Amino acid sequence: MGKVGKYWRIPCKSALTQARQRLGARVMSDLFHRLVRPMGTTETLEAFLNGLRIVY
């Protein structure tokens, strides 16, 4: 855990996992669907092949 300020520290992996578990799958799913968007646009080189978006 790294210290960022006088009162706040970067949470460790297990703390993040525990927080996600407390929130529950429904909240995490809703958050995912609200925030996640494709990064590649039609102007992004190599984001599309024959009109289809490339997904890794």
C-alpha positions in Angstrom: 0.0 0.0 0.0 1.5 3.3 -1.0 1.0 6.6 0.8 -0.5 9.4 -1.4 -1.2 12.1 1.1 -1.4 12.8 4.8 -4.7 10.9 5.2 -5.1 8.8 2.1 -3.4 5.6 0.9 -3.6 3.7 -2.3 -5.8 0.6 -1.5 -4.3 -2.9 -2.0 -5.8 -5.4 -4.4 -7.7 -7.3 -1.7 -9.3 -4.1 -0.4 -10.6 -3.4 -4.0 -11.9 -6.9 -4.3 -13.7 -6.7 -0.9 -15.3 -3.4 -1.9 -16.6 -4.9 -5.2 -18.0 -7.8 -3.3 -19.8 -5.5 -0.8 -21.4 -3.5 -3.7 -22.5 -6.7 -5.5 -22.7 -7.9 -9.1 -25.7 -5.8 -10.1 -24.0 -2.5 -9.1 -20.8 -3.4 -10.9 -22.7 -4.5 -14.0 -24.7 -1.3 -14.1 -21.5 0.8 -13.6 -19.7 -1.2 -16.4 -22.6 -0.6 -18.9 -22.8 3.1 -18.1 -19.0 3.8 -18.5 -17.5 1.4 -20.9 -17.3 2.6 -24.5 -15.2 1.4 -27.5 -11.9 3.3 -27.6 -11.4 3.0 -31.3 -13.2 5.4 -33.6 -13.6 5.4 -37.4 -10.5 7.6 -37.4 -8.4 5.2 -35.3 -5.9 3.3 -37.5 -6.4 -0.4 -37.4 -9.6 -0.2 -35.3 -11.7 -1.6 -38.2 -11.2 -4.3 -40.8 -13.7 -4.5 -43.7 -16.1 -2.3 -41.8 -16.0 -4.4 -38.6 -14.6 -3.2 -35.3 -11.6 -5.3 -34.2 -11.9 -6.5 -30.6 -9.1 -8.0 -28.6 
